[in-house]
Amino acid sequence: MSAKGMETINPATGKSIKNYPLMSDDEVGGIITRADAAFDAWRRTGFAERSRLMHRAAEVLRTNSERYALQMTEEMGKPIKQARGEIEKCAWTCDYFADNAEAFLAPQTVETEASKSFVTFQPLGVVFAIMPWNFPFWQVIRFAAPHLMAGNAGILKHSPNVTGCALSLEEVFREAGFPKDLFRTVIIDTDQAAKVIQHDLVRAVTLTGSVGAGRAVAAEAGKVLKKAVLELGGSDAYVVLEDADIEAAARSCVAGRMINSGQSCIAAKRFVVVDAIRAQFEKVVAEEIAAEKMGAPTDEGNTIGPMARADLREQLHRQVEQSVAAGARCVLGGKLPDGAGFYYPPTLLTNVTKGMPAYSEELFGPVAVIISARDEADAIRIANDTSFGLGSAVFTRDIERGTRLATSEIHAGACFVNDFVRSDPRLPFGGIKNSGYGRELSAFGIREFVNIKTVQVK
């Protein structure tokens, strides 16, 4: 953010793209008032019409896929192939909720002594979304698609470095034919965001971001007794057991770690590997990481782009250096490259132990960490020895064993067996502990911002 407003900077070059002036409090207040008026009409709109427009939003996304993908790549450095994939995932999610929202929100009859008792799901009103930069379209669509289908209105405050993407998302819903004030982007700072949460016409707030941001938003929402959903950071543990397919596990672990240049809440942040196979696993992982190609994110052949901001790269490098100084071994990477842009090389740290930043902190970038465990019980202990609880995975040839550990032993909002963690509109997404609370996506997510209302007729 600059003194004048929101400045976007191309992380591949370090050069300024555009500066967007901040909106005044009066402008923001007018947007909220008009969004509430749009909601009052929208909530009476049938699911068939909502569905038609949401399918149209999917069409707008697909039609403009290349333009939106390039915008993401320019503003936050996402490799172009991954950016195209993000747009398609957004379109799929719009289609999914267009097809399923009515069933998810259908009234549920409950047998009581009354002549009729049922539970209905009614929209709340204007929902305020504070979203991060790492998946500039997906983070927003996974909030907007279900909650517009539920009958709510949306106000978006996006991360400053992806302001162009934020305005494009407003364009998506406008071009699709939604009421013009139903989904709006506001260009505001943190102090103004607090005022939006406090606004009488804002009924709920959702945030994806850091633990610090989550605490601040939860405190503001708590002051005015408003519902909040928080999806915060993660330090996802991938447990690799002695009977795992080492080659397949290594590929999945590295894919889960390096996606989006390592800048994902559900990235595979810690590889917890039993001693019996650690040396062999480390060798294969090092080969997989060495095959990653870092460079201009617009180059189709590159898998690692720049980090989104200079300060994020500095923080990551500091965590790596502190871990190495405390005894970790840097097998690959770990050096700041020369030249323009905010690039950080794919890095592998081993011999990581408790007390190091690489053990306990979230490393938000292309740095893989191997932590040794004596056996299954020790691996589970290490996996759960974290303040986070977002995603996790377990690798074993024994599917029953893996399912048991994933279900009952690993503490996280999601646990995948023999695969890396990813979000899916059909499944609930969210965490526990410092990874936040509430759920996004699926039938569970769409019900977060509705009034679950009892109706009983004598």
C-alpha positions in Angstrom: 0.0 0.0 0.0 1.3 3.4 -0.9 0.6 6.8 0.6 -1.9 7.4 -2.2 -3.7 4.1 -2.2 -3.3 0.5 -3.2 -0.3 -0.1 -5.4 0.1 -3.3 -7.3 3.7 -4.4 -8.1 4.7 -7.1 -10.6 6.7 -9.6 -8.4 8.6 -10.9 -11.4 10.1 -7.5 -12.1 9.6 -5.5 -8.9 8.0 -2.7 -11.1 4.8 -0.9 -10.3 1.7 -1.8 -12.3 -0.9 0.6 -11.0 -2.0 2.7 -8.1 -5.6 2.6 -7.0 -6.9 5.4 -4.8 -8.6 4.5 -1.6 -12.4 4.9 -1.4 -13.7 7.4 1.2 -15.8 6.3 4.1 -18.8 7.9 2.5 -18.3 6.0 -0.7 -18.0 2.7 1.2 -21.1 3.5 3.2 -23.0 4.1 0.0 -21.9 0.8 -1.5 -23.0 -1.1 1.7 -26.4 0.6 1.7 -27.0 -0.2 -2.0 -25.8 -3.8 -1.4 -28.4 -4.2 1.3 -31.1 -2.8 -0.9 -30.0 -5.3 -3.7 -30.1 -8.1 -1.1 -33.7 -7.2 -0.1 -34.8 -8.0 -3.7 -32.3 -10.8 -4.3 -33.5 -12.8 -1.3 -36.9 -13.1 -2.8 -35.5 -14.3 -6.1 -36.1 -18.0 -6.8 -33.3 -20.6 -7.0 -33.9 -21.1 -10.7 -33.0 -17.5 -11.5 -30.1 -17.5 -9.1 -28.8 -20.7 -10.7 -29.2 -19.2 -14.2 -27.0 -16.3 -13.3 -24.4 -18.3 -11.5 -24.0 -20.6 -14.5 -23.6 -17.4 -16.5 -20.8 -16.4 -14.1 -19.1 -19.6 -14.9 -19.4 -18.8 -18.6 -17.9 -15.3 -18.0 -14.9 -16.9 -16.2 -14.3 -19.4 -19.0 -14.7 -16.8 -21.7 -12.2 -14.5 -20.1 -9.9 -17.2 -18.7 -6.7 -16.1 -20.4 -7.1 -12.4 -19.5 -7.9 -13.2 -15.8 -5.1 -15.8 -15.6 -2.6 -13.3 -17.0 -3.8 -10.7 -14.5 -3.1 -13.1 -11.6 0.3 -13.9 -13.0 1.1 -10.2 -13.3 -0.1 -9.1 -9.9 1.1 -12.0 -7.7 3.4 -14.1 -9.8 1.3 -17.3 -10.2 2.7 -19.6 -12.9 0.4 -19.2 -15.9 -0.7 -22.8 -16.2 -1.7 -22.8 -12.5 -3.5 -19.5 -13.1 -5.6 -21.0 -15.9 -6.4 -24.0 -13.7 -7.5 -21.6 -10.9 -10.0 -19.9 -13.3 -11.4 -23.3 -14.4 -11.8 -24.3 -10.7 -13.7 -21.1 -10.1 -16.0 -21.8 -13.0 -16.6 -25.4 -11.8 -17.5 -24.1 -8.3 -20.0 -21.6 -9.7 -21.6 -24.4 -11.7 -21.6 -26.7 -8.7 -23.4 -24.3 -6.4 -25.8 -23.3 -9.2 -26.8 -27.0 -9.4 -26.8 -27.9 -5.7 -27.7 -24.8 -3.6 -31.4 -25.4 -3.7 -31.0 -29.0 -2.4 -28.5 -27.9 0.3 -30.9 -25.3 1.6 -34.2 -27.2 1.2 -36.4 -27.1 4.3 -36.1 -30.0 6.6 -39.2 -31.5 8.2 -39.0 -32.5 11.9 -41.6 -34.7 13.5 -43.0 -33.1 16.7 -46.3 -32.9 18.5 -47.2 -29.9 16.3 -49.1 -30.2 13.1 -46.1 -29.1 11.2 -42.5 -28.4 12.2 -39.6 -27.7 9.9 -36.2 -26.0 9.7 -35.6 -23.4 7.0 -32.4 -21.7 5.8 -32.8 -18.0 5.2 -30.1 -15.6 4.0 -28.6 -13.1 6.5 -27.9 -10.1 4.3 -24.6 -8.3 3.4 -21.5 -10.5 4.1 -18.1 -8.8 4.2 -15.2 -10.9 2.8 -11.6 -10.1 3.5 -9.5 -12.1 1.2 -5.8 -12.9 0.6 -3.6 -12.6 -2.5 -2.4 -16.2 -3.0 -5.4 -17.5 -4.9 -6.9 -14.2 -6.0 -9.9 -15.6 -7.8 -10.5 -18.9 -6.1 -10.5 -17.5 -2.5 -13.3 -15.1 -3.5 -15.3 -17.4 -5.6 -15.4 -20.1 -2.9 -17.1 -17.5 -0.7 -19.2 -15.7 -3.3 -20.7 -18.7 -5.3 -22.3 -20.4 -2.3 -23.4 -17.3 -0.4 -24.9 -15.4 -3.4 -26.8 -18.6 -4.2 -28.0 -18.6 -0.6 -29.5 -15.2 -1.2 -26.9 -13.0 0.4 -25.0 -10.0 -0.9 -21.2 -9.7 -0.8 -18.7 -6.9 -0.2 -15.1 -7.8 -1.0 -12.0 -6.3 0.5 -9.1 -7.9 -1.3 -5.4 -7.9 -0.6 -3.9 -4.6 -1.9 -1.4 -6.3 -4.3 -4.3 -8.0 -6.3 -6.6 -5.0 -6.6 -7.0 -5.5 -10.3 -8.2 -9.0 -9.7 -10.7 -7.7 -7.1 -12.2 -5.4 -9.7 -12.3 -8.2 -12.3 -14.3 -10.3 -9.8 -16.8 -7.6 -9.5 -16.9 -7.6 -13.3 -17.6 -11.3 -13.4 -20.9 -11.0 -11.5 -21.9 -7.8 -13.3 -21.3 -9.3 -16.7 -23.2 -12.4 -15.7 -26.3 -10.3 -15.0 -26.5 -10.2 -11.2 -28.0 -7.1 -9.7 -25.3 -4.4 -10.0 -24.9 -3.7 -6.3 -25.2 -7.3 -5.1 -21.4 -8.0 -5.2 -19.1 -5.1 -4.9 -15.4 -4.6 -4.3 -14.2 -1.8 -1.9 -10.7 -0.4 -2.0 -10.0 0.3 1.6 -7.3 0.0 4.3 -7.4 -2.0 7.5 -8.9 0.8 9.6 -11.7 1.2 7.1 -12.3 -2.6 7.2 -13.0 -2.4 10.9 -15.6 0.2 10.2 -17.2 -2.1 7.6 -17.5 -4.9 10.1 -19.2 -2.5 12.6 -21.7 -1.2 10.0 -25.2 -2.0 11.0 -26.1 -3.4 7.5 -23.2 -5.8 7.5 -24.5 -9.1 9.0 -21.4 -11.4 8.9 -17.7 -11.5 8.0 -15.4 -14.1 6.5 -11.6 -13.9 6.3 -8.9 -15.9 4.8 -5.5 -14.8 6.1 -2.9 -14.9 8.8 -3.5 -15.8 12.5 -3.0 -12.2 13.5 -5.5 -10.9 11.0 -8.0 -13.6 12.1 -7.7 -12.5 15.7 -8.2 -8.9 14.8 -11.3 -9.7 12.7 -12.7 -12.0 15.3 -12.3 -9.3 17.9 -14.0 -6.7 15.8 -16.9 -9.1 14.9 -17.2 -10.1 18.5 -17.7 -6.5 19.6 -20.8 -6.3 17.5 -21.9 -9.9 17.8 -21.6 -10.9 14.2 -20.9 -14.3 12.8 -17.4 -14.9 11.4 -15.8 -17.7 9.5 -12.0 -17.7 9.6 -9.6 -19.7 7.4 -6.1 -19.0 8.7 -2.7 -20.4 8.3 -1.4 -23.9 8.4 1.7 -26.0 9.0 0.4 -29.1 7.3 2.1 -32.4 8.3 2.4 -35.2 5.8 3.2 -38.4 7.6 5.2 -40.9 5.6 5.2 -44.4 7.2 7.6 -47.3 6.7 5.3 -49.2 4.4 4.6 -46.2 2.0 5.3 -46.3 -1.7 8.3 -44.0 -1.4 8.4 -42.8 -5.0 4.7 -42.0 -5.1 4.7 -40.4 -1.6 7.7 -38.2 -2.6 5.9 -37.0 -5.7 2.7 -36.1 -3.8 4.6 -34.4 -1.0 6.6 -32.2 -3.4 3.6 -31.4 -5.5 1.7 -30.4 -2.4 4.6 -28.3 -1.2 5.5 -26.5 -4.4 2.0 -25.6 -5.8 1.6 -21.9 -6.2 5.3 -21.5 -5.5 4.7 -22.8 -2.0 2.3 -20.0 -1.2 -0.7 -22.0 0.0 -2.4 -22.4 3.4 -2.8 -26.1 2.7 0.7 -26.6 1.3 2.6 -29.6 2.6 4.7 -27.7 5.1 6.3 -30.6 7.1 7.2 -34.0 5.9 7.2 -36.2 9.0 9.1 -39.4 7.9 9.8 -42.6 10.0 13.5 -43.3 10.4 13.3 -46.7 8.6 12.8 -45.0 5.2 14.0 -41.4 5.9 17.2 -41.6 3.9 15.6 -43.1 0.8 12.7 -40.7 1.0 15.0 -37.7 1.4 17.0 -38.8 -1.7 13.8 -39.0 -3.9 12.4 -35.8 -2.6 15.6 -34.0 -3.4 15.5 -35.3 -6.9 11.9 -34.1 -7.3 12.6 -30.7 -5.9 15.7 -30.3 -8.1 13.4 -30.9 -11.2 11.3 -27.8 -10.4 11.9 -25.0 -12.8 12.0 -21.4 -11.3 11.6 -18.5 -13.6 9.2 -16.0 -15.3 5.7 -17.1 -14.4 4.5 -16.3 -17.9 6.8 -19.0 -19.3 4.7 -22.2 -19.8 7.6 -24.4 -18.7 8.3 -22.9 -15.3 6.7 -24.4 -12.2 8.0 -21.9 -9.6 7.3 -18.2 -10.0 8.3 -15.3 -7.8 7.0 -14.8 -4.3 4.2 -12.3 -4.2 6.0 -9.5 -2.3 9.5 -8.6 -1.3 8.7 -8.6 2.5 7.3 -12.2 2.2 10.6 -13.4 0.6 12.6 -11.7 3.3 10.6 -13.3 6.0 10.9 -16.8 4.4 14.7 -16.4 4.0 15.0 -15.3 7.6 13.2 -18.4 8.8 15.4 -20.6 6.6 18.6 -19.0 7.9 17.5 -19.2 11.5 16.7 -22.9 11.1 20.0 -23.6 9.5 21.8 -21.7 12.3 20.0 -23.9 14.8 21.2 -27.1 13.1 19.0 -27.8 10.1 20.8 -29.0 7.0 20.0 -27.2 3.7 20.2 -29.8 1.0 19.0 -27.6 -1.9 18.3 -23.9 -2.4 18.3 -21.5 0.5 20.1 -18.7 -1.3 18.6 -15.4 -2.5 19.1 -15.2 -6.2 20.5 -12.2 -8.0 18.4 -10.2 -10.4 15.0 -8.5 -10.5 11.9 -9.9 -8.9 11.1 -11.6 -5.7 12.2 -15.1 -6.5 13.1 -17.7 -3.9 14.6 -21.1 -5.1 13.0 -24.4 -4.3 14.6 -25.4 -1.0 14.9 -28.6 1.1 15.7 -28.5 4.8 16.5 -31.7 6.7 17.5 -32.5 10.3 14.8 -30.2 11.4 13.9 -30.4 15.1 11.7 -28.7 17.7 12.7 -25.1 18.4 13.5 -24.2 14.8 11.3 -21.9 12.8 11.0 -24.7 10.2 9.5 -27.0 12.8 6.9 -24.7 14.4 6.2 -21.7 12.1 4.4 -21.6 8.8 6.9 -21.3 5.9 4.9 -19.6 3.2 7.1 -20.3 0.1 8.9 -23.1 -1.8 10.7 -24.6 1.2 10.2 -28.3 2.1 11.0 -29.6 5.5 11.8 -33.2 6.6 11.4 -34.1 10.2 12.4 -37.6 11.5 10.2 -39.8 13.6 11.0 -43.0 15.3 7.8 -44.8 14.4 4.1 -44.3 13.7 3.3 -43.1 17.2 6.2 -40.6 17.2 5.1 -39.4 13.7 1.6 -38.8 14.9 2.9 -36.9 17.9 5.0 -34.7 15.8 2.2 -34.1 13.3 0.0 -32.9 16.1 2.7 -30.9 17.8 1.6 -27.6 16.2 -0.6 -24.7 16.9 -2.2 -25.2 13.5 -4.8 -27.7 12.2 -5.7 -27.1 8.6 -4.7 -29.9 6.4 -2.7 -33.1 6.7 -1.9 -36.3 4.9 -0.7 -39.9 5.6 1.1 -42.2 3.2 1.0 -46.0 3.7 0.2 -49.0 1.5 -2.2 -50.2 4.2 -5.4 -48.3 3.4 -7.2 -49.4 6.5 -4.3 -48.1 8.6 -4.1 -44.8 6.8 -7.9 -44.3 7.0 -7.8 -45.0 10.8 -5.0 -42.5 11.4 -6.6 -39.9 9.1 -10.0 -40.2 10.8 -9.0 -40.5 14.5 -5.4 -39.6 15.2 -4.3 -36.6 13.1 -5.7 -33.3 14.3 -6.8 -31.2 11.3 -9.7 -30.0 9.3 -8.8 -32.4 6.5 -6.6 -35.4 6.2 -5.9 -37.1 2.9 -4.5 -40.7 2.5 -1.8 -41.2 -0.2 -2.5 -37.8 -1.8 -1.8 -34.1 -1.2 -4.4 -31.9 0.2 -6.6 -29.7 -2.0 -9.9 -27.9 -1.7 -13.0 -29.2 -3.5 -16.4 -27.5 -3.7 -18.1 -30.9 -2.8 -16.2 -31.1 0.5 -16.1 -28.8 3.5 -12.9 -26.8 3.9 -11.5 -25.2 7.1 -9.4 -25.8 10.2 -9.1 -26.1 13.9 -6.9 -24.5 16.5 -5.0 -21.5 15.1 -6.1 -22.4 11.6 -9.5 -20.9 12.3 -13.1 -21.9 12.6 -16.2 -22.4 10.5 -16.3 -24.1 7.1 -16.4 -23.1 3.5 -17.7 -25.0 0.5 -20.1 -28.0 0.3 -23.5 -28.1 2.1 -21.7 -27.2 5.4 -20.1 -24.1 4.0 -23.3 -22.7 2.4 -25.1 -22.9 5.7 -22.5 -20.8 7.6 -24.2 -17.5 6.6 -27.9 -18.4 6.8 -30.4 -18.1 9.5 -31.2 -21.7 10.5 -34.7 -21.0 11.4 -37.3 -23.1 13.2 -40.9 -22.9 12.1 -43.6 -24.7 14.0 -47.3 -24.6 13.2 -49.9 -25.7 15.9 
